[in-house]
Amino acid sequence: MAPSDQYSLVPSFLYSSKALSHLSTTSINNTNHVLPSSSNDRNKNPMMVPAPKESIPMFSPTYYAACSFGGIFSCGLTHMTVTPLDLVKCNMQIDPQKYKSITSGFGVLFKEQGARGFFRGWVPTLLGYSAQGACKFGFYEFFKKYYSDLAGAENAVKYKTFIYLAGSASAEVIADIALCPMEAVKVRVQTQPGFARGLADGLYKGLVPLWGRQIPYTMMKFASFETIVEMIYKYAIPTPKEQCSKNKQLGVSFAAGYAAGVLCAIVSHPADNLVSFLNNAKGATVADAVKKIGLLGLFTRGLPLRIVMIGTLTGAQWGLYDSFKVYVGLPTTGGSAPAPIK
């Protein structure tokens, strides 16, 4: 087996120090790509990504807090930025006769509300997705580590995709509880200003459909991202990840994130249509939505715009999240790991 084939590309922070202690001295010496660069090496190549700073120990409360803050930064800002696209998408889903296409949708909004109307609902968007981002990324890192420790180092490598899926699904269950109230407010503000009925029951009315949209979305988002990053470093970039510049690593994060976002949009779009419908029709059920929109409409109505929006959004989120991690001295997500236990 070639040396490059002996290394799993699961992120190295999947493993606890206890699991790593079982690796042989020879194996550790051979995995020079996970050892910190010397100060001389860093001076010769200032663009080389440094080892994580000791001020943030891996898997410590500070580490998870940093990941959560990175999630706030990446999700809150990006969702707020694409508010105009989201506004048109929601109105296309609710009133397709009036908002017939992306271009005409923007035209109708501008004619009726002016330029300021494009950012209607930005406050609940910022608040809701900041809370969701903190839980999504922070708990993903936690559950990924937790499930990896349960599986053991060798099984964590062997079943890495299942760990990504389980970790992201667990994190999203919690994240959506934080998001749901602001998502309901956002949709109503964007599509029916002045319509605000119900307290807790109204704010959490769309939680189950939101789980139906967001859990598959997030499972695809994280598992496909980790897999695409692995493939890029394995097949497209001849240089080992740790020898790539920061900018190149962050470029990989954005590219992999965009590709993952396209897959996310397709997988979660039917539930996205359901969430928009239920948040805008008092007393409506899923059956009502299927009857009104149609089964084909659930999969296709507003999909092209959502692909553009979610692809850009997810790429930007991973780019910002990994940028923050690099800034505080943590490694970017995905791309290298120790060899499995023999």
C-alpha positions as CSV (number, residue, x, y, z in Angstrom):
1,M,0.0,0.0,0.0
2,A,1.4,3.4,-0.9
3,P,2.1,5.7,2.0
4,S,-0.6,8.1,0.9
5,D,-3.1,5.3,1.0
6,Q,-2.4,4.6,4.7
7,Y,-4.0,7.7,5.9
8,S,-7.7,8.2,6.4
9,L,-8.9,11.6,5.4
10,V,-11.3,11.8,8.4
11,P,-10.5,15.1,10.3
12,S,-7.8,14.4,12.8
13,F,-9.8,15.9,15.6
14,L,-12.3,13.0,15.4
15,Y,-10.0,11.1,17.8
16,S,-9.4,11.5,21.5
17,S,-5.9,11.5,22.9
18,K,-6.7,8.1,24.4
19,A,-7.3,6.6,21.0
20,L,-4.3,8.2,19.6
21,S,-2.1,6.7,22.3
22,H,-2.6,3.3,20.7
23,L,-0.9,4.3,17.6
24,S,2.6,2.9,17.2
25,T,5.6,5.2,17.4
26,T,6.4,4.3,13.8
27,S,3.0,5.2,12.6
28,I,3.1,8.6,14.4
29,N,6.6,9.3,13.0
30,N,5.3,8.5,9.5
31,T,2.3,10.8,9.8
32,N,4.5,13.9,9.6
33,H,1.6,15.8,8.1
34,V,-0.1,16.0,11.5
35,L,2.9,17.2,13.4
36,P,3.4,20.9,14.1
37,S,5.7,22.7,11.7
38,S,8.9,23.9,13.2
39,S,9.5,27.6,13.7
40,N,12.1,27.5,10.9
41,D,9.6,26.0,8.5
42,R,7.0,28.6,9.3
43,N,9.6,31.3,8.8
44,K,10.5,29.9,5.4
45,N,6.9,29.6,4.4
46,P,4.7,32.1,6.3
47,M,1.6,31.0,4.4
48,M,1.8,27.4,5.8
49,V,-1.1,26.8,8.2
50,P,0.3,26.6,11.8
51,A,-0.5,24.0,14.3
52,P,-3.5,24.8,16.6
53,K,-2.6,27.2,19.4
54,E,-2.2,25.7,22.8
55,S,-4.5,28.4,24.1
56,I,-7.5,26.5,22.7
57,P,-7.1,22.8,23.6
58,M,-8.9,20.5,21.3
59,F,-12.3,19.3,22.6
60,S,-12.2,21.7,25.6
61,P,-15.2,23.9,26.5
62,T,-13.3,26.8,24.9
63,Y,-12.9,24.8,21.7
64,Y,-16.6,24.1,21.4
65,A,-17.3,27.7,22.3
66,A,-15.0,28.8,19.5
67,C,-16.8,26.5,17.0
68,S,-20.2,27.9,18.2
69,F,-19.0,31.4,17.7
70,G,-17.8,30.5,14.2
71,G,-21.2,29.2,13.5
72,I,-22.8,32.4,14.6
73,F,-20.5,34.3,12.3
74,S,-21.0,32.1,9.3
75,C,-24.7,31.4,9.5
76,G,-26.1,34.7,10.8
77,L,-24.3,37.0,8.4
78,T,-24.7,34.8,5.3
79,H,-28.4,34.3,5.8
80,M,-29.0,38.0,6.4
81,T,-27.0,38.8,3.2
82,V,-29.2,36.7,1.0
83,T,-32.4,38.0,2.5
84,P,-33.5,39.4,-0.9
85,L,-33.2,36.0,-2.6
86,D,-35.0,34.3,0.3
87,L,-37.8,36.9,0.2
88,V,-38.4,36.3,-3.5
89,K,-38.2,32.5,-3.0
90,C,-40.8,32.6,-0.1
91,N,-43.2,34.7,-2.1
92,M,-42.8,32.4,-5.2
93,Q,-43.7,29.5,-3.0
94,I,-46.7,31.2,-1.4
95,D,-48.1,33.2,-4.4
96,P,-46.7,31.7,-7.7
97,Q,-49.4,33.6,-9.8
98,K,-48.0,36.9,-8.7
99,Y,-44.3,36.0,-8.4
100,K,-43.9,33.9,-11.6
101,S,-40.2,34.0,-11.9
102,I,-37.0,35.2,-10.2
103,T,-36.7,38.3,-12.4
104,S,-40.4,39.2,-12.2
105,G,-40.4,38.5,-8.5
106,F,-37.7,41.1,-7.9
107,G,-39.6,43.5,-10.2
108,V,-42.9,43.1,-8.2
109,L,-41.1,43.7,-4.9
110,F,-39.3,46.8,-6.1
111,K,-42.5,48.2,-7.6
112,E,-44.6,47.7,-4.5
113,Q,-42.0,48.3,-1.7
114,G,-39.0,49.9,-3.2
115,A,-35.4,48.9,-2.5
116,R,-35.9,48.8,1.2
117,G,-38.4,46.0,0.7
118,F,-35.7,43.6,-0.4
119,F,-34.4,43.3,3.2
120,R,-37.8,42.9,4.9
121,G,-37.4,40.3,7.6
122,W,-33.6,40.7,8.0
123,V,-33.8,41.0,11.9
124,P,-35.5,37.7,12.6
125,T,-33.3,36.2,9.9
126,L,-30.1,37.4,11.6
127,L,-31.3,36.4,15.1
128,G,-32.7,33.0,14.1
129,Y,-29.8,31.8,12.0
130,S,-27.2,33.1,14.4
131,A,-28.7,30.9,17.1
132,Q,-29.1,28.0,14.7
133,G,-25.5,28.4,13.5
134,A,-24.1,28.3,17.0
135,C,-25.9,25.1,17.8
136,K,-25.4,23.5,14.4
137,F,-21.6,23.9,14.3
138,G,-20.8,23.7,18.0
139,F,-22.9,20.5,18.5
140,Y,-21.7,19.0,15.3
141,E,-18.1,19.1,16.5
142,F,-19.3,17.8,19.9
143,F,-21.3,14.9,18.5
144,K,-18.7,14.0,15.9
145,K,-16.2,13.6,18.6
146,Y,-18.6,11.8,20.9
147,Y,-19.7,9.2,18.3
148,S,-16.1,8.7,17.2
149,D,-15.1,7.9,20.8
150,L,-18.0,5.4,21.0
151,A,-17.0,3.7,17.8
152,G,-13.3,3.6,18.5
153,A,-10.5,4.9,16.3
154,E,-10.6,2.1,13.8
155,N,-14.3,2.0,13.4
156,A,-14.4,5.8,13.3
157,V,-12.3,5.7,10.1
158,K,-14.2,2.8,8.6
159,Y,-17.6,4.3,9.2
160,K,-16.7,7.9,9.0
161,T,-19.7,8.8,6.8
162,F,-22.1,7.5,9.3
163,I,-20.4,9.5,12.0
164,Y,-20.8,12.7,9.9
165,L,-24.5,11.9,9.3
166,A,-25.3,11.0,12.9
167,G,-23.3,14.0,14.3
168,S,-25.0,16.5,12.0
169,A,-28.5,15.1,12.5
170,S,-28.1,15.2,16.3
171,A,-26.8,18.8,16.1
172,E,-29.6,19.9,13.8
173,V,-32.4,18.7,16.1
174,I,-31.1,21.1,18.7
175,A,-30.4,23.9,16.3
176,D,-33.9,23.9,14.9
177,I,-35.4,24.4,18.3
178,A,-33.4,27.6,18.5
179,L,-34.3,28.6,14.9
180,C,-38.0,27.8,14.7
181,P,-39.6,30.9,16.4
182,M,-37.6,33.3,14.3
183,E,-38.2,31.3,11.1
184,A,-41.9,31.6,11.7
185,V,-41.6,35.4,12.3
186,K,-39.4,35.8,9.2
187,V,-41.8,34.0,6.8
188,R,-44.8,35.9,8.1
189,V,-43.0,39.3,7.9
190,Q,-41.8,38.6,4.4
191,T,-45.1,37.3,3.0
192,Q,-47.9,38.6,5.2
193,P,-46.9,41.8,7.1
194,G,-49.3,42.3,10.0
195,F,-50.3,38.6,10.2
196,A,-49.2,37.4,13.7
197,R,-51.5,35.0,15.4
198,G,-50.6,32.5,18.1
199,L,-47.9,32.6,20.8
200,A,-45.8,29.5,21.5
201,D,-48.1,27.3,19.5
202,G,-47.7,29.6,16.5
203,L,-44.0,30.1,16.8
204,Y,-43.4,26.3,17.0
205,K,-46.1,25.3,14.6
206,G,-43.6,24.6,11.9
207,L,-41.0,22.7,14.0
208,V,-41.7,19.2,12.7
209,P,-41.7,20.4,9.0
210,L,-38.6,22.4,9.8
211,W,-36.9,19.3,11.1
212,G,-38.0,17.6,7.9
213,R,-36.3,20.3,5.9
214,Q,-33.2,21.0,8.0
215,I,-32.1,17.6,9.2
216,P,-31.7,16.1,5.7
217,Y,-30.2,19.4,4.6
218,T,-27.7,19.4,7.4
219,M,-26.8,15.7,7.0
220,M,-26.1,16.4,3.4
221,K,-24.3,19.6,4.1
222,F,-21.8,18.1,6.5
223,A,-21.3,14.6,5.2
224,S,-21.0,15.7,1.5
225,F,-18.7,18.6,2.5
226,E,-16.3,16.3,4.4
227,T,-16.4,13.8,1.5
228,I,-15.8,16.5,-1.2
229,V,-12.9,18.0,0.8
230,E,-11.4,14.6,1.1
231,M,-11.7,14.0,-2.7
232,I,-10.3,17.4,-3.6
233,Y,-7.2,16.9,-1.5
234,K,-6.8,13.3,-2.7
235,Y,-7.4,13.8,-6.5
236,A,-7.3,17.5,-7.4
237,I,-4.4,18.9,-5.3
238,P,-1.1,17.2,-5.4
239,T,0.2,19.0,-2.3
240,P,-0.7,17.7,1.1
241,K,-3.3,19.8,2.9
242,E,-0.9,21.0,5.7
243,Q,1.5,22.3,3.1
244,C,-1.1,24.3,1.2
245,S,-1.4,28.0,1.9
246,K,-4.2,29.3,4.0
247,N,-5.9,30.8,1.0
248,K,-5.8,27.6,-0.9
249,Q,-7.3,25.6,2.0
250,L,-10.1,28.2,2.4
251,G,-10.7,28.1,-1.3
252,V,-11.2,24.3,-1.0
253,S,-13.6,24.9,1.8
254,F,-15.7,27.3,-0.3
255,A,-15.7,25.1,-3.4
256,A,-16.6,22.0,-1.4
257,G,-19.2,24.0,0.5
258,Y,-20.8,25.3,-2.7
259,A,-21.1,21.8,-4.2
260,A,-22.5,20.5,-0.9
261,G,-25.0,23.3,-1.0
262,V,-26.4,22.3,-4.4
263,L,-27.0,18.8,-3.0
264,C,-28.6,20.3,0.1
265,A,-31.0,22.4,-1.8
266,I,-32.3,19.4,-3.8
267,V,-32.7,17.1,-0.8
268,S,-34.5,19.6,1.4
269,H,-36.6,21.6,-1.0
270,P,-39.9,19.7,-0.6
271,A,-39.9,20.3,3.1
272,D,-38.9,24.0,2.5
273,N,-42.1,24.4,0.5
274,L,-44.1,22.8,3.3
275,V,-42.6,25.1,5.9
276,S,-43.4,28.2,3.9
277,F,-47.0,27.0,3.3
278,L,-47.7,26.0,6.9
279,N,-46.4,29.3,8.3
280,N,-48.7,31.3,6.1
281,A,-52.0,29.3,6.3
282,K,-53.7,29.2,9.6
283,G,-54.8,25.7,10.5
284,A,-53.3,24.2,7.4
285,T,-51.9,20.6,7.3
286,V,-49.3,18.8,5.3
287,A,-52.2,17.2,3.3
288,D,-53.5,20.7,2.5
289,A,-50.1,21.7,1.3
290,V,-49.7,18.7,-1.0
291,K,-53.2,19.3,-2.4
292,K,-52.6,23.0,-3.0
293,I,-49.1,22.9,-4.3
294,G,-49.1,19.5,-5.9
295,L,-46.5,16.7,-5.4
296,L,-44.4,17.9,-8.3
297,G,-44.7,21.4,-7.1
298,L,-43.2,20.5,-3.8
299,F,-40.0,19.3,-5.5
300,T,-39.8,22.0,-8.2
301,R,-41.5,25.3,-7.2
302,G,-38.7,27.8,-6.5
303,L,-35.9,25.2,-6.8
304,P,-33.6,27.0,-9.3
305,L,-33.5,30.1,-7.1
306,R,-32.9,27.9,-4.0
307,I,-30.1,26.1,-5.7
308,V,-28.3,29.4,-6.4
309,M,-29.1,30.7,-3.0
310,I,-28.2,27.6,-0.9
311,G,-25.1,26.8,-3.0
312,T,-23.7,30.3,-2.5
313,L,-24.8,30.4,1.1
314,T,-23.3,27.0,2.0
315,G,-20.0,27.8,0.2
316,A,-19.8,31.1,2.1
317,Q,-20.7,29.5,5.4
318,W,-17.9,26.9,5.2
319,G,-15.5,29.6,4.0
320,L,-16.3,31.9,6.9
321,Y,-16.4,29.1,9.4
322,D,-13.0,27.8,8.5
323,S,-11.6,31.3,8.2
324,F,-12.6,31.9,11.8
325,K,-11.1,28.6,12.9
326,V,-7.8,29.5,11.2
327,Y,-7.9,32.9,12.8
328,V,-8.1,31.4,16.3
329,G,-5.5,28.8,15.5
330,L,-7.7,25.8,14.8
331,P,-7.4,23.5,11.7
332,T,-9.8,23.8,8.8
333,T,-12.5,21.2,8.6
334,G,-11.7,17.9,6.9
335,G,-8.8,16.6,4.8
336,S,-6.4,14.6,6.9
337,A,-6.2,12.2,9.9
338,P,-4.0,9.6,11.5
339,A,-4.0,6.1,10.1
340,P,-6.5,3.6,11.6
341,I,-5.3,1.2,14.3
342,K,-3.8,-1.9,12.7
